[in-house]
């Protein structure tokens, strides 16, 4: 099945940009997602424009964007845990129904002319909760739908789908809002959820096999945090994303004010401006394969940052509308380059067992940067004016991109399928899964001349141990025998250690073999397991 495909080594990708659409389930869900996002963009356009009618404060307008993205920052990790431990298809259906209720509420309130800026902010927050729960789950199902060698293209197509929706949805939303009002616009968003739920009901996802080691929420939550805390390559992706999107959020937060104040337009112009961004993203996705042959991931991110900064600076001077539209075409292309590059790298460095949780952390950083940036740039624009806010953001993005260009993104070419090369521990059948903590001891006999090289190699291995379940790690020597070095690590329970047996990827198995190469003797390194022992119950008192 598709999940097994994720464990196989990567093969050279064949076909073009749209090759993943040959997978029928991916194609149907991709199309349904576009329809759903078209509705969401129509809803967002209506809410953003109504906010400018209800309040002239740039900070209040920017708060709509912040309210929509803040829940993703707050709930991303719990959402990722749920996406890893629940049936992803059923979870997505429940989320879609909840979002439909939000849009239905907005429709009824708009029809009764009962919307206020406070209600818009509250509804944006509820919609953000749905987006927080949905984001990691949608991304996590992609490896189930396409072979491993098409994964990066599938990620790019997902980003393209969002931007196809961005090209259509805002323009449609602006036109519907101008012609028929907010109630009809929200009603069309409500209708879009019908198509998404129908596609999810059509998808016959294979039932998950019974797993005695299946994780529960709190344990899975802790495992996800340990993984992200110990994954140095993921840290690079998160840092690059946080800085890029914190500065890039300014254009999204201030674009309604650009349309109204600088370009002297109305709701329809705002929708057309957002449509230009989406169209630019489509064009950017089409030229991405050519750019990827010429530039690596770091070069693509630098290109995206420079282009975005130039666009923001260009909008500061209140250009003619046709020039603004041209600039926003380039903005859309730059935006999808950044989304596809960072998202593709993140997917490529994550094993399947923790994909939802780690992608949730990525989503948390992305949306936290967007939410915080939106608030900051709203207040900056209130103090300096909309042109001043955009100019400051443009200068900051350019400076940060040049400084961070040396923080290289990982290549993501390792085989992360489970190696399953650890032998079963002795006595496993007799040990309760909730026993713990567990200390694993691995004894190496290392000759004195090899000691320093061994220690460097085994310290590289420490990150893998901590990613896959250990909460502490170290190396000790026997003072009576300096050539006897013992690696030790602690795991919270016996079940978690058994999960480690299933998690170690081929890439880290190769590193373990490199460490074992320093061991001398006729037998492999000795492995011991020690279980924590509590106090026995107090003896009963005799009278």
Secondary structure, 3 states (H helix, E strand, C coil): CHHHHCCCCCCCCCCCCCHHHHCHHHHHHHHHHHHHHHHHHHHHHHHHHHHHHHCCCHHHHHHHHHHHHHHHHHHHHHHHHHHHHCCHHHHHHHHHHHHHHHHHHHHHHHHCCCCCHHHHHHHHHHHHHHHHHHHHHHHHHHHHHCCHHHHHHHHHHHHHHHHHHHHHHHHHHHHHHHHHCHHHHHHHHHHHHHHHHHHHHHCCCCCCCCCCCCCCHHHHHHHHHHHHHHCHHHHHHHHHHHHHHHHHHHHHHHHHHHHHHHCCCCHHHHHHHHHHHHHHHHHHHHHHHHHHHHCCHHHHHHHHHHHHHHHHHHHCCCCCHHHHHHHHHHHHHHHHHHHHHHHHHHHHCCCHHHHHHHHHHHHHHHHHHHHHHHHHHHHHHHHHCHHHHHHHHHHHHHHHHHHHCCCCCCCCCCCCCECCCCCCCCCHHHCCCCCCCEEEEEEEECCHHHHHHHHHHHHHHHHHHHHCCEEEEEEEEECCEEEEEEEEEEECCHHHHHHHHHHCEHHHHHHHHHHHCCCCCCCCCEEEEEECCCCCCCCCCCC
